[in-house]
Amino acid sequence: MARHVSGILLASCLLVVGILVNPFAVKAEEFHWGFKKATDGVPPSAGAELDKLLDDYGALYKGKGDKKVVYLTFDNGYENGYTESILDTLKKEKAPATFFLTGHYVKSASDLVKRMVKDGHGIGNHSYDHPNMANLSEQQMEEEWSKLDEILYETTGQKRTIYTRPPEGVFNAKLLQKGNDLGYRHIFWSVAFIDWHKDQPKGKDYAYNELMKQLHPGAVILMHTVSPDNAQALPDFIRDAKKQGYKFHSLDQLVEEYEKENSVTQ
């Protein structure tokens, strides 16, 4: 399961790693997504340089900071028995979400994937085999995305995905550009916490408190469905966020807002 760097780094401390493709190749930049966690309702910032890089390719990690809107996203690498409860909560609370799936998940949990689509949730592309996407050739990048789309179409009839999220948040400009060339938009996140260890639950209160502490206008929340903590905390979190005036929107609405704002400023 992905080990996401989830809000523990300042933009100035973003890890940049050089990768040698061959002894004579130029080193490629590799970014590991990270930021300082939001507090007191103030949206986090990845820093001006990284904000510009993402904006150049239409990649998003948060919505507008003056609107109490939340965007729920989940990463699904494998099933651990809690996704059905999460789907039940989303349905009861009428909260849309986007599930970023791997090939293994689509193959092994096809009934749940079908329900996600039936319930009206978005399906995102988390790659087929969950590799370091920034390390791949452009052809390999395309294969990772297209293989996931193919098996998703076979399972649900959905032709393709539009939103993609790189495994472990590792990316570079080449990956963003190749995604754009193929019609994908990268979606990162502005709220996350350690929740991917299936055998190390920390309890409902841990997940609930992390979500509430980091909640901010325009929050794109990342959770993993393998965690019982998330499944247990989600009902109270959604209800209490609503009490604070927050609304839950889809990624389609996030992109629509972004495109509308960009058209005005151009």
C-alpha positions in Angstrom: 0.0 0.0 0.0 1.2 3.5 -0.7 3.2 5.2 2.0 2.3 8.8 1.4 4.4 11.7 2.5 1.4 13.6 4.0 2.1 17.0 5.2 5.3 16.7 7.1 7.6 18.7 4.8 7.9 22.4 4.1 8.1 23.2 0.4 11.8 24.1 0.9 12.4 20.7 2.2 10.8 18.8 -0.7 13.0 15.8 -1.5 14.5 16.0 -4.9 16.3 12.9 -6.1 18.5 12.4 -9.2 17.8 9.3 -11.2 20.4 8.0 -13.6 18.8 6.3 -16.6 22.2 5.4 -17.9 25.7 6.6 -17.1 25.5 9.4 -19.7 22.0 10.5 -18.9 21.0 13.8 -17.3 19.6 13.5 -13.8 15.8 13.8 -13.7 14.1 15.7 -10.9 11.8 13.6 -8.7 9.5 15.2 -6.2 7.9 13.5 -3.2 4.6 15.4 -2.5 4.7 17.0 0.9 3.7 20.1 2.8 3.2 21.6 6.3 -0.1 20.4 7.7 -3.0 22.8 7.8 -3.9 24.3 11.2 -6.7 26.6 12.4 -8.5 26.3 9.1 -5.7 27.8 7.1 -5.0 25.9 3.8 -1.5 24.5 3.5 0.9 25.7 0.8 3.4 23.7 -1.1 5.4 26.8 -1.8 5.5 29.2 -4.8 7.9 27.0 -6.9 5.9 23.8 -6.6 2.6 25.7 -6.9 3.7 27.1 -10.2 4.9 23.7 -11.4 1.5 22.1 -10.7 -0.4 25.1 -12.1 1.6 24.9 -15.3 0.1 21.4 -15.9 -3.4 22.0 -14.3 -2.5 19.7 -11.4 -4.5 20.4 -8.2 -4.2 19.7 -4.5 -6.7 22.0 -3.0 -9.7 24.3 -3.8 -10.3 27.9 -3.1 -9.4 29.0 0.4 -12.5 31.2 0.9 -15.1 28.5 0.4 -16.0 25.9 3.0 -15.9 22.9 0.6 -14.4 19.5 1.0 -13.3 17.0 -1.6 -13.1 13.4 -0.4 -10.6 11.0 -2.1 -9.6 7.5 -1.2 -6.6 5.4 -2.4 -7.3 1.7 -2.9 -4.5 -0.6 -3.5 -6.1 -3.7 -2.0 -9.3 -4.5 -0.1 -9.2 -4.9 3.7 -12.8 -5.2 4.5 -13.7 -1.6 5.3 -14.7 -0.1 1.9 -18.3 -1.3 2.1 -18.8 0.6 5.4 -17.2 3.7 3.8 -19.6 3.5 0.8 -22.5 3.1 3.2 -21.5 6.2 5.0 -21.1 8.2 1.8 -24.5 7.1 0.6 -26.2 8.0 3.9 -24.5 11.4 4.1 -24.9 12.1 0.3 -21.2 12.9 0.1 -19.4 12.3 -3.2 -15.9 10.8 -3.4 -13.3 9.7 -5.8 -11.6 6.4 -5.4 -8.1 6.1 -6.9 -7.7 2.4 -7.8 -4.9 0.1 -8.8 -5.2 -2.8 -11.2 -5.0 -5.3 -8.3 -7.9 -3.6 -6.6 -10.1 -3.6 -9.7 -9.4 -7.3 -10.3 -9.8 -8.4 -6.7 -12.7 -6.2 -5.5 -14.7 -5.9 -8.7 -18.1 -5.9 -6.8 -17.0 -2.9 -4.8 -15.8 -1.1 -7.8 -19.1 -1.7 -9.5 -20.8 -0.3 -6.5 -18.6 2.8 -6.5 -19.7 3.6 -10.0 -23.3 2.7 -9.3 -23.4 5.0 -6.3 -22.1 7.9 -8.5 -18.6 8.2 -7.2 -15.6 9.0 -9.3 -12.9 6.5 -10.2 -9.3 7.8 -10.4 -6.3 6.1 -11.9 -3.7 5.1 -9.3 -1.7 3.2 -12.0 -2.0 -0.5 -12.7 1.0 -1.9 -10.8 1.7 1.0 -8.4 5.3 1.7 -9.5 7.4 4.8 -9.1 5.8 6.6 -12.1 8.5 9.3 -12.3 11.1 6.5 -12.9 9.3 5.2 -16.0 9.7 5.9 -19.7 6.8 7.8 -21.4 5.7 4.5 -23.0 5.7 2.8 -19.6 3.7 5.7 -18.0 1.1 5.3 -20.7 0.9 1.5 -20.2 0.3 1.9 -16.5 -2.6 4.3 -17.0 -4.1 2.5 -20.1 -4.0 -1.0 -18.5 -5.9 0.4 -15.5 -8.5 2.0 -17.9 -8.8 -1.2 -19.8 -9.6 -3.4 -16.8 -11.9 -0.8 -15.4 -13.8 -0.7 -18.7 -14.1 -4.5 -18.7 -15.4 -4.4 -15.1 -17.7 -1.4 -15.1 -18.2 -0.2 -18.7 -16.6 3.1 -17.8 -14.5 4.0 -20.8 -11.6 5.7 -19.1 -10.4 7.7 -16.1 -9.6 11.4 -16.2 -8.0 12.0 -12.8 -4.8 10.3 -11.8 -2.7 10.2 -8.7 0.9 9.0 -8.7 1.8 6.1 -6.2 3.4 7.5 -3.0 3.0 11.0 -4.4 6.2 10.7 -6.5 6.2 12.8 -9.6 8.1 15.1 -12.0 7.3 17.4 -14.8 7.7 14.7 -17.4 4.9 12.7 -15.7 2.6 15.7 -15.5 3.2 16.5 -19.1 2.6 13.0 -20.3 -0.5 12.8 -18.3 -1.8 15.9 -19.9 -0.9 14.6 -23.4 -3.1 11.6 -22.7 -6.0 13.5 -21.2 -5.3 13.0 -17.5 -5.2 15.6 -14.8 -3.1 14.9 -11.7 -4.8 15.3 -8.3 -2.8 15.5 -5.2 -4.1 16.4 -1.7 -4.0 18.9 1.1 -5.1 16.7 4.1 -3.6 13.3 4.9 -2.1 11.4 7.8 -0.6 8.0 8.5 -3.4 5.5 7.8 -2.0 2.9 5.4 -0.7 0.3 7.9 -3.5 -2.3 7.9 -2.1 -4.1 11.0 -1.5 -0.9 13.1 -4.9 0.7 13.8 -4.7 3.8 16.0 -8.4 4.0 16.7 -11.4 6.0 15.6 -10.4 9.1 17.6 -7.0 9.3 15.9 -8.5 9.5 12.4 -11.3 11.8 13.5 -8.9 14.2 15.2 -6.5 14.3 12.3 -9.3 15.1 9.9 -10.8 17.9 12.1 -7.4 19.4 12.9 -6.4 19.6 9.3 -9.8 20.6 7.9 -9.7 23.8 5.8 -11.7 25.5 3.0 -11.0 23.7 -0.2 -9.5 20.6 1.4 -8.7 17.7 -0.8 -8.7 14.9 1.7 -6.7 11.7 1.1 -7.6 8.5 3.1 -6.8 4.9 2.6 -9.7 2.4 2.7 -7.6 -0.3 4.4 -7.9 1.6 7.7 -10.6 0.7 10.2 -9.9 4.0 11.8 -11.1 5.9 8.7 -14.3 3.8 8.3 -15.2 4.4 11.9 -14.4 8.1 12.0 -15.9 9.0 8.7 -19.6 9.4 9.8 -18.8 11.7 12.6 -16.3 13.7 10.6 -18.8 14.3 7.7 -21.6 15.3 10.1 -19.4 17.6 12.2 -17.8 19.2 9.2 -21.3 19.9 7.9 -22.2 21.5 11.2 -19.3 23.9 10.7 -20.8 24.9 7.4 -18.8 22.7 5.0 -20.2 21.1 1.9 -18.9 18.0 0.1 -18.2 18.3 -3.6 -16.8 16.1 -6.3 -13.5 16.5 -8.1 -15.5 17.5 -11.2 -16.7 20.5 -9.3 -13.2 21.3 -8.1 -11.9 21.2 -11.7 -14.9 23.3 -12.9 -14.1 25.9 -10.3 -10.4 25.9 -11.3 -11.2 26.2 -15.0 -13.7 29.0 -14.4 -11.2 31.0 -12.3 -8.4 30.5 -14.9 -10.7 31.7 -17.7 -11.4 34.9 -15.8 -7.8 35.7 -15.0 -6.5 35.0 -18.6 
